[in-house]
Amino acid sequence: MGQLALSEKKLRVELKLPSEACSALAQDQELLEVALQRPDEVHSIDNGLGETIYLHFLWHVHPYYGKVGIVLYCLKEKDKPFLILHTVLSQSQNLLDQLLPEKLPEESDQGPADVFVDEETATSLESKKSQLMAVLLERQSPMDIPFEEFTKYEDHLAQTLENPDEVFSEVDTEGDQIFKFFKACNREGNNFYYIVVGVIVNVDEENLTETIVPILSFPTIDGELYRSFKTGQQVSGPPRS
């Protein structure tokens, strides 16, 4: 762990980049949990001792610090992180570029969009994703499906978008149109809900083409959590009683 900290310090000296105020976010356990469980990218390095260290990377837009890159160096067992070795927080793209090796080819991006959007829109989507994830963390019951198992349910995302049981819509505080898709699902005899939250974005200003970009998707067995996301106007599905 000391070696990773020393490597970061040496790189900061080379880049003439002093300690950054955003490092205070290292105390935000909810934010670090998001970076650990739902990173935008995953990278890996060899520590020279026959161990693989995984780097979980997340962009976070903070209301005070602005856009901050979070890098968590961690060890995994059975593909699950179990120990964080070192944490780097920086607003320097140069520093982050030098810290992060090539992305693992088997890992897909888990960022908010799989379509091309401009930098301003991408930053806005990243901010909304972080805010929604924080809400989910706060509301989630300890008895619900754990974060580390969310990826096992991602095959339900497409069918939830294409054939939802219910859809709700509302305008958020930034004035963007939010759509929430709900579907009751079953896997090996176990019932659960799958929820997808998406934002309407303009992907072609010339032809005024819009699409819904998913920024959060998750399974849940918690009826209270499921109902808490049903805010706004219902646009499809059976009428509410």
C-alpha positions in Angstrom: 0.0 0.0 0.0 2.9 2.3 0.8 4.4 1.7 -2.6 1.2 2.8 -4.4 1.1 6.0 -2.3 4.8 6.7 -3.1 4.2 6.2 -6.8 1.4 8.7 -6.8 3.5 11.2 -4.9 6.4 10.8 -7.3 4.1 11.3 -10.3 2.6 14.4 -8.7 6.1 15.8 -8.2 7.0 15.1 -11.9 3.7 16.8 -13.0 4.2 19.7 -10.6 0.8 18.8 -9.2 0.4 19.4 -5.5 -2.2 17.8 -3.2 -5.7 18.6 -4.4 -8.6 19.8 -2.3 -10.9 17.1 -3.8 -8.8 14.5 -1.8 -11.2 15.3 1.1 -13.8 13.1 -0.8 -11.8 10.1 0.3 -13.8 10.3 3.5 -17.1 9.9 1.6 -17.8 6.2 2.0 -20.9 6.2 -0.1 -19.1 7.7 -3.0 -16.2 5.2 -2.7 -18.8 2.4 -2.6 -20.2 3.6 -5.9 -16.7 3.7 -7.4 -16.0 0.2 -6.1 -19.3 -1.5 -7.2 -20.3 0.5 -10.3 -17.1 2.0 -11.9 -17.1 3.6 -15.3 -14.0 1.6 -16.2 -11.9 -1.3 -14.8 -8.1 -1.6 -15.4 -5.5 -3.9 -14.1 -1.8 -4.0 -13.3 0.7 -6.6 -12.0 2.3 -5.7 -8.7 5.4 -7.8 -9.4 4.5 -10.4 -6.8 2.3 -12.5 -9.0 -0.9 -10.6 -7.9 -3.2 -8.6 -10.1 -4.3 -5.2 -8.8 -7.6 -3.9 -10.2 -8.1 -0.2 -10.7 -11.8 0.9 -10.5 -12.2 4.3 -12.2 -15.2 6.6 -11.8 -15.9 10.2 -12.9 -17.9 12.1 -10.3 -19.3 15.6 -10.6 -19.3 17.2 -7.2 -21.3 20.4 -6.5 -18.3 22.1 -4.9 -15.2 20.5 -6.4 -16.5 19.9 -9.9 -15.5 16.9 -12.0 -13.3 14.5 -10.0 -11.7 11.3 -11.1 -11.7 8.5 -8.6 -9.3 5.6 -8.8 -9.5 2.7 -6.4 -6.7 0.1 -6.3 -8.1 -3.1 -5.0 -7.6 -6.9 -4.8 -10.4 -9.3 -5.9 -11.4 -12.8 -5.0 -13.8 -14.6 -7.3 -14.2 -11.4 -9.3 -15.4 -9.5 -6.2 -13.4 -6.6 -4.6 -12.4 -7.4 -1.0 -9.6 -5.0 -0.2 -8.9 -1.4 -1.2 -5.2 -0.8 -1.3 -5.0 2.8 -2.3 -7.3 5.6 -3.4 -6.5 8.5 -5.8 -8.8 11.5 -6.3 -7.8 14.1 -8.9 -9.2 16.7 -11.3 -6.0 16.4 -13.5 -6.7 14.5 -16.7 -2.9 14.3 -17.2 -2.4 12.5 -13.8 -5.3 10.1 -14.4 -4.1 9.3 -17.9 -0.7 8.2 -16.5 -2.2 6.2 -13.7 -4.6 4.2 -15.8 -3.2 1.5 -18.0 -5.2 0.0 -20.9 -8.8 -1.0 -20.0 -9.5 -4.7 -19.6 -11.0 -5.9 -22.9 -13.5 -8.1 -21.2 -14.8 -5.3 -19.2 -17.5 -3.1 -20.8 -18.0 0.5 -19.9 -20.6 1.0 -17.3 -20.9 4.7 -17.9 -24.2 6.5 -18.3 -24.4 6.3 -22.1 -23.6 4.0 -25.0 -24.2 6.7 -27.5 -22.1 9.7 -28.6 -22.9 12.9 -26.7 -20.9 16.1 -26.2 -18.8 16.7 -23.2 -21.3 19.0 -21.4 -24.0 16.4 -21.8 -21.7 13.6 -20.7 -20.8 15.5 -17.6 -24.4 16.1 -16.8 -25.3 12.4 -17.2 -22.4 11.4 -14.9 -23.6 13.8 -12.3 -27.2 12.5 -12.5 -25.8 8.9 -12.3 -23.9 9.7 -9.1 -26.9 11.4 -7.5 -29.2 8.5 -8.3 -26.7 6.0 -7.0 -26.4 7.9 -3.8 -30.2 7.8 -3.4 -30.3 4.1 -4.1 -27.6 3.5 -1.5 -29.5 5.5 1.0 -32.8 3.7 0.4 -31.7 0.2 -0.1 -32.5 -2.4 2.6 -29.8 -4.6 4.0 -32.0 -7.6 2.9 -32.2 -6.5 -0.7 -30.1 -7.8 -3.6 -26.5 -6.7 -2.9 -24.7 -4.2 -5.1 -22.0 -6.7 -6.1 -24.7 -8.9 -7.7 -26.3 -6.2 -9.8 -24.2 -7.1 -12.9 -25.7 -10.6 -12.8 -29.1 -9.1 -13.7 -28.1 -6.7 -16.5 -29.5 -9.1 -19.1 -32.9 -7.7 -18.0 -32.1 -4.2 -19.0 -33.1 -4.5 -22.6 -36.4 -6.3 -22.0 -37.3 -3.7 -19.3 -36.8 -0.9 -21.8 -38.5 -2.7 -24.7 -41.4 -4.2 -22.8 -41.9 -2.5 -19.4 -44.9 -3.1 -17.1 -45.0 0.5 -16.2 -43.3 3.8 -17.2 -43.1 7.0 -15.2 -41.8 10.4 -16.4 -40.8 13.6 -14.6 -38.7 16.7 -15.1 -35.7 16.8 -12.8 -34.2 19.9 -11.1 -32.0 20.6 -14.1 -35.0 20.6 -16.4 -34.2 17.3 -18.1 -36.9 14.7 -18.9 -36.4 11.6 -16.8 -38.1 8.2 -17.7 -38.3 5.3 -15.3 -39.1 1.8 -16.6 -40.4 -1.0 -14.3 -40.7 -4.7 -14.9 -41.6 -7.7 -12.7 -39.2 -10.5 -13.5 -38.5 -14.0 -12.4 -35.2 -16.0 -12.3 -35.1 -19.6 -11.2 -38.4 -19.2 -9.3 -37.3 -16.0 -7.6 -39.4 -12.9 -8.2 -37.9 -9.4 -8.4 -38.3 -6.0 -10.0 -36.0 -4.5 -12.5 -35.8 -0.7 -12.7 -34.2 1.4 -15.4 -33.8 5.2 -15.1 -33.0 7.1 -18.3 -32.7 10.6 -19.6 -33.8 12.0 -22.9 -30.8 13.5 -24.7 -30.3 15.0 -28.2 -27.8 13.0 -30.2 -28.2 14.8 -33.5 -28.9 18.5 -33.3 -29.2 18.8 -37.1 -32.0 16.2 -37.4 -33.4 16.9 -33.9 -32.9 13.2 -33.0 -33.5 12.3 -29.4 -32.9 9.1 -27.5 -33.3 7.8 -24.0 -29.9 7.1 -22.3 -30.1 4.7 -19.4 -28.0 6.1 -16.4 -29.1 3.7 -13.7 -30.4 0.1 -13.7 -30.8 -2.3 -10.9 -32.8 -5.3 -9.5 -34.7 -5.2 -6.2 -36.9 -7.4 -4.1 -37.8 -4.5 -1.9 -41.4 -3.3 -2.6 -40.8 -0.1 -0.7 -37.7 0.8 -2.7 -39.6 -0.1 -5.9 -42.5 2.2 -5.1 -40.2 5.0 -4.0 -38.9 5.4 -7.6 -42.5 5.7 -8.9 -42.6 9.5 -8.9 -43.9 11.8 -11.5 -46.5 11.1 -14.1 -47.4 7.5 -15.2 -47.2 7.3 -19.0 -47.9 3.6 -19.5 -49.1 0.6 -17.5 -52.2 -0.2 -15.4 -53.7 2.8 -13.6 -52.6 3.3 -10.0 -55.1 2.3 -7.3 
